[in-house]
Amino acid sequence: MTSDLAIRRALNYAVDRDVMIKNVLNGHGTVAYSVSDNMPWASKDMQVKTDVAKAKEMLAAAGWKAGTDGILAKDGLRAQFDLWYASSDSVRQALAMEFANQMKAIGIEVTPRGGSWDDLYPNEFSSPVLWGWGSNSPTEIYNLNYSKGWGNFPCYESKKVDEYLDEALAQPEVEDSYQYWQKSQWDGTEGIAAQGAATWVWFANVDHLYFKRAGLQVAEQKPHPHGHGWSLVNNIDQWSWA
């Protein structure tokens, strides 16, 4: 069902990320539009304003019609899918539930399914999974969107996007690569953005919260990407007591 481009775009426009952050994270987060929000290689074209009416129009124009129960269908195919999440993570569970509730408004039935990672991995290419991503390197864009990228779970293939990603990696200076990372996301006619292939639906960037003993001076921190890659204690040698 998610092979239908109208479905993927509608999911991106229908989700209310601000409400999700308020209801699930108690405000401790920011809206997410990509794997590289607020980084130098991010693209503003990835940003999506919530527009439920537009999402409904997209689906209607693509031939999706509501059944007696309000769920859309097209050519005998029902607009429904499972959304897998790691059952050991209560935040992911709550995000999955909130997303499912929101998608009812546009006639799409999302069924959250919790499981261990041993349950999730066999479904990574056949069903949506509530992943967590983040990196201090732009190569994460490559990993998730290159036609042969190890994290390209949507199985997205675009010769043009591959060319941008290859060109980005070929730059001797990382600053020179930014424009190519940005073009791979949206070049005006093609890319992974919601107005393009809409390969992912991004929810939120979760704030990392810590308790600190009084008097402990924690050194300047880099962004903490998903709890790994650069953690709170990576520069513990620079910490001190007041």
ABEGO torsion letter per residue (X at the ends): XAABAAAAAAAAAABBAAAAAAAAAGGBEBBBABAABGBAABBAAABBBBBAAAAAAAAAAAGBBBBAAGBBBBGGBBBBBBBBBBAABAAAAAAAAAAAAAAAAAGBBBBBBBBBAAAAAAAAAABBBBBBBEBABAAAAAAAABAABAABAAGBBBAAAAAAAAAAAABABAAAAAAAAAAAABAGABEABAABAGABBBABBBBBBBBBBBGBBBBBBBBBBGGBGBBAAAAAAABBBX
